[in-house]
């Protein structure tokens, strides 16, 4: 079986930046005084991912523009801390490194990296391609299926947990589809998505264990205690809006497919010039 590796570019970039970020200390710089901490760590992390790459690889990035989710909910991601200018300036360098390495990378206006990953992963899976997704974003766990494994990065790439159906069920007690409904009820603080008040993770797990999905939960409100029933009735509209927000779009209109993500071998001198330009090690 052939293999496709998909990388959540934003997730890896942020991890690379903050792995060497210390308050009131200078960031790693090259001899010309440019901040290159994210670039250096990203390259080191990405090389480890390349070791698991055999056939296809693609790195997906968020678009600079707002997505359709912002139109559905104005508060989407409003609680996020502004991206440091130093990191913003390094992202083009990281993309340049990928290009010079012959790695396909992409973004799509109106969509997030998760949506691009979901679209390519499902497309490849339908063609019996084995898919590995590298990210630190648990939202991607909803994509797990018989051909798709989500590799959740916990610490650099020293601690990566590989989630298939069995691992997902064992750790979270949820199926991939239930990941969506769980977040629809509990919300997601990282994206400023509000959950149902007074219904925490334990209660949400019990509801999904008993009724399997949102539709069945709302069809059985009379079988719930009055407090939970009342809250679900009161916040029904928000719960189903949340479902739209947290569901990864698997139908992004991309201009390419997974077969076009093979590594394009280029003369090493091209990459060598880049590494020398930014005074980076070549090993």
C-alpha positions in Angstrom: 0.0 0.0 0.0 1.3 3.4 -1.0 1.6 6.2 1.7 0.7 9.8 1.8 2.0 12.1 4.6 0.0 15.2 5.4 1.4 17.9 7.7 -0.5 20.6 9.5 1.9 23.4 8.7 0.6 26.0 11.1 0.7 23.5 14.0 4.3 22.6 13.3 5.4 26.2 12.7 3.9 27.3 16.1 5.5 24.4 17.9 8.8 25.2 16.3 8.7 28.8 17.3 7.6 28.3 20.9 10.0 25.4 21.4 12.8 28.0 21.6 10.9 31.1 22.8 11.8 32.4 26.2 10.4 35.6 27.6 12.9 38.5 27.9 15.5 36.4 26.0 16.7 36.9 22.4 15.5 34.4 19.8 17.9 32.3 17.8 19.3 34.5 15.1 21.6 34.1 12.1 24.8 36.2 11.8 22.8 38.9 10.1 20.5 39.4 13.1 17.5 37.7 11.6 15.2 35.7 13.8 15.4 32.1 12.5 14.4 30.0 15.6 11.1 28.8 14.0 12.9 28.0 10.7 15.7 26.0 12.3 13.4 24.0 14.6 10.9 23.4 11.8 13.6 22.1 9.5 14.8 19.7 12.2 11.2 18.5 13.0 10.3 18.2 9.3 13.3 16.1 8.5 12.1 13.5 11.0 8.7 13.5 9.3 10.4 13.0 6.0 12.0 9.8 7.4 8.4 8.3 7.4 7.6 9.5 3.9 7.7 7.1 1.0 5.5 8.2 -1.8 3.5 11.5 -1.3 3.7 14.4 1.1 1.9 17.8 1.4 2.1 20.6 4.0 -1.1 22.5 4.5 -1.2 26.1 5.9 -4.1 28.3 7.0 -5.2 31.0 4.7 -4.4 34.6 5.7 -8.1 35.5 5.0 -11.1 34.7 7.1 -12.9 31.4 6.5 -16.6 30.5 6.0 -16.6 29.7 9.8 -16.1 33.4 10.6 -19.2 34.1 8.6 -21.2 31.5 10.6 -19.9 32.8 13.9 -18.3 36.3 14.4 -16.5 35.2 17.6 -14.6 32.4 15.9 -11.0 32.3 17.1 -11.3 35.8 18.6 -9.7 34.7 21.9 -6.5 33.7 20.2 -3.3 35.6 21.0 -2.0 37.6 18.1 0.8 35.9 16.2 4.2 37.4 17.0 5.7 39.5 14.2 8.9 37.5 14.4 7.0 34.3 13.6 5.1 36.0 10.8 8.3 37.0 9.1 9.7 33.4 9.3 6.7 31.7 7.7 7.7 32.8 4.1 11.2 31.4 4.8 9.7 28.1 5.9 7.6 27.9 2.8 10.7 28.8 0.7 12.6 25.9 2.4 9.8 23.5 1.5 9.7 24.7 -2.1 13.5 24.3 -2.5 13.2 20.8 -0.9 10.7 19.8 -3.6 7.8 19.6 -1.0 4.3 20.4 -2.1 2.7 23.0 0.3 -0.6 24.9 -0.1 -3.3 27.0 1.4 -6.8 27.8 0.1 -8.7 31.1 0.7 -11.8 30.6 2.8 -10.5 27.4 4.4 -8.2 26.2 7.1 -5.3 23.8 6.9 -7.5 21.1 8.6 -10.0 21.3 5.7 -7.3 20.9 3.1 -5.9 17.9 5.0 -9.3 16.4 5.4 -10.1 16.7 1.7 -6.8 15.2 0.5 -6.8 12.5 3.2 -10.3 11.2 2.3 -9.5 11.4 -1.4 -6.4 9.3 -1.0 -8.1 6.9 1.5 -10.8 6.2 -1.1 -8.0 5.2 -3.5 -6.5 2.7 -0.9 -3.6 5.0 0.0 -2.4 4.8 3.6 -2.4 8.3 5.2 -0.4 9.7 8.1 -1.5 13.1 9.4 1.0 15.0 11.6 -0.4 17.7 13.9 -0.9 18.7 17.5 -4.6 19.6 16.8 -7.0 17.1 18.2 -9.7 18.3 15.8 -8.1 16.1 13.2 -8.9 12.9 15.1 -12.3 13.1 13.5 -10.6 12.0 10.2 -9.4 8.6 11.6 -10.6 5.7 9.5 -9.3 2.4 8.2 -6.8 4.1 6.0 -6.1 7.3 8.0 -3.9 7.5 11.1 -3.6 10.8 13.0 -0.1 11.3 14.5 -0.6 13.7 17.4 2.5 15.6 18.3 2.9 16.1 22.0 6.5 17.3 22.4 8.6 18.1 19.4 8.6 14.8 17.5 10.0 12.9 20.5 6.5 12.1 21.7 4.0 11.3 18.9 0.9 9.3 19.5 -0.5 7.4 16.5 -4.3 7.3 16.6 -6.2 4.6 14.7 -9.8 3.4 15.6 -8.5 1.3 18.5 -6.2 3.9 20.1 -8.9 6.6 19.7 -11.6 4.4 21.4 -9.2 3.4 24.1 -8.0 6.9 25.1 -11.1 9.0 24.5 -13.9 6.5 24.5 -15.2 8.0 21.3 -15.5 7.2 17.6 -14.2 9.7 15.0 -17.7 11.0 14.3 -18.3 11.3 18.1 -15.3 13.6 18.4 -17.3 16.1 16.4 -20.5 15.8 18.6 -18.4 15.8 21.8 -16.9 19.2 20.8 -20.3 20.4 19.7 -21.5 20.0 23.3 -18.4 20.9 25.3 -17.1 23.6 22.9 -13.5 24.4 22.1 -11.7 27.2 24.0 -8.9 27.4 21.5 -11.3 28.4 18.8 -13.6 30.5 21.2 -16.5 28.1 20.6 -18.8 28.1 23.6 -20.1 24.8 25.0 -23.4 24.1 26.7 -23.1 25.6 30.3 -23.2 23.0 33.1 -22.5 20.1 30.7 -18.9 19.1 31.0 -16.8 16.5 29.3 -17.8 13.6 31.6 -21.5 14.3 31.0 -21.0 14.7 27.3 -19.2 11.3 27.2 -22.0 9.6 29.0 -24.6 11.1 26.7 -22.7 9.9 23.6 -22.0 6.5 25.1 -25.8 6.1 25.7 -27.2 7.8 22.6 -24.3 7.7 20.1 -24.9 11.1 18.4 -26.5 14.5 18.7 -29.7 13.6 16.9 -30.4 10.6 19.2 -29.6 12.8 22.3 -32.2 15.4 21.3 -34.7 12.7 20.4 -34.4 11.3 23.9 -34.6 14.5 26.0 -37.4 13.1 28.0 -35.1 10.3 29.2 -32.6 12.8 30.7 -32.6 14.6 34.0 -34.4 18.0 34.0 -31.2 20.1 34.4 -29.5 18.5 31.4 -32.7 18.5 29.4 -33.3 22.2 30.1 -29.7 23.2 29.1 -29.8 21.2 25.8 -33.2 22.7 24.9 -31.9 26.2 25.7 -28.7 25.8 23.7 -29.8 23.5 20.9 -29.2 26.1 18.2 -25.7 26.7 19.5 -24.9 23.0 19.7 -25.7 22.4 16.0 -23.9 25.6 15.0 -20.9 24.3 16.9 -21.1 21.1 14.9 -20.8 23.1 11.6 -17.8 25.0 13.1 -15.9 21.9 14.4 -16.6 19.6 11.4 -13.6 19.5 9.0 -14.7 20.3 5.4 -13.7 17.4 3.2 -14.8 19.0 -0.1 -12.4 21.9 -0.5 -12.1 22.8 -4.2 -8.4 22.2 -4.6 -6.5 22.7 -7.8 -4.5 19.5 -7.3 -4.9 16.0 -5.9 -2.7 13.7 -3.8 -1.1 12.2 -6.9 0.6 15.6 -7.5 2.3 15.6 -4.0 5.3 13.4 -4.8 8.6 14.9 -3.7 10.2 16.8 -6.6 13.9 16.0 -6.5 16.0 19.1 -7.0 19.7 19.7 -7.1 21.0 19.9 -3.5 22.9 23.1 -4.5 19.6 24.9 -4.6 18.8 24.1 -1.0 22.4 24.5 0.0 22.4 28.1 -1.2 19.3 28.8 0.9 20.9 27.2 4.0 24.1 29.2 3.5 22.1 32.4 2.9 20.5 32.1 6.3 23.6 30.7 7.9 21.9 27.3 8.7 23.6 24.0 9.2 23.4 21.6 6.3 23.2 18.2 8.1 
